[in-house]
Amino acid sequence: MSVQYGAISWNRQKKLYDQTLLVCLGLYLAIFLAVGFWRNPYATTETLFIRALGTAALLLLHVVLCIGPLARLDRRFLPLLYNRRHLGVTTFLLGLAHGLFALVQFHALGNVNPLVSLLVSNSRYNSLAQFPFQALGFLALLILFLMASTSHDFWLRNLTAPTWKRLHMMVYVAYGLLIAHVTLGALQSERNPMLASILGAGVASVLVLHGVAGWKEYAMDAGKIAVKNNIAEGFVEVCKISSIPEKCARVVWLSGERIAVFKYDGKVSVVSNVCQHQNGPLGEGRILDGCITCPWHGYQYGPENGAAPAPFPERIPTFHVKVVDGAVWVHPRPNPPGTYVEPARTEILAGGQP
């Protein structure tokens, strides 16, 4: 979290993350070039370098897209999610280098501006075999540029979280364009079944992981829809106290949204499950130093009032809660973000008397 916008600071985790990333990329490019020269000694250095950068960008984009569902399925992948934006920016830079080298090699030798040449030299949009696949890569690169240039929290705050999220969900549009770019370009010229198999495996991995993670989310919501109501007061029974781990939460579906029911120090508080930073799942975090801590980037909120500790301005909605006979009852109407709500006590006897 940051109080004001300033230069990005690299803590030890970020440095290790980025150093590992750079070493892996360096090894990949070196191995790709070495194998390329060995298999095809007549290939030019420029051609192999263009292919190395392009495949590295596409591989890294697959990693970026897989981290999200993997973190939903297994908490051990959360450290990768913490600095995923670094991977996204690196993907754009690799794609940009790939595009610039390709632009120079294939469009810079004529008397037409290279960018204009890229867009008008091939207009066979009605031909599958001769489709202008380079234009697809250019459009994907523009989307990746928008995402990379708005990755800092300055843009998240000023664009607002919903707008920022919609913009960055366009990564799937970029991914589709790049798959078409490779399928209509490299795979048409190479005709190597191994290349098609590798690309197919990558696409299948992204689709399967997102499908499994989505099914897990659906099953979680479907299994936690409350059915008991206290008609007189409007409260809804959502779960049992015994089902909530200490200083953790149970995520339930109530009135069209997910809420997080936290148990801590003999008390129960209920807040929205959505972090104000990047819509992270607060209910999958835990209470650290007295604050609900988002598992994605460490943003914190008080469990009683949904307010970030001073001087941070973030606020999330809270819910009225009570405990009766070992069950947690929540009023489905959310309070305004930052509203203090007295926590319920977990030590409740039959009839609701402490």
Summary of the structure (lengths in Angstrom):
residues: 354
radius of gyration: 25.3
end to end distance: 38.9
largest distance: 86.7
contacts: 1053
relative contact order: 0.08
helix: 53%
strand: 16%
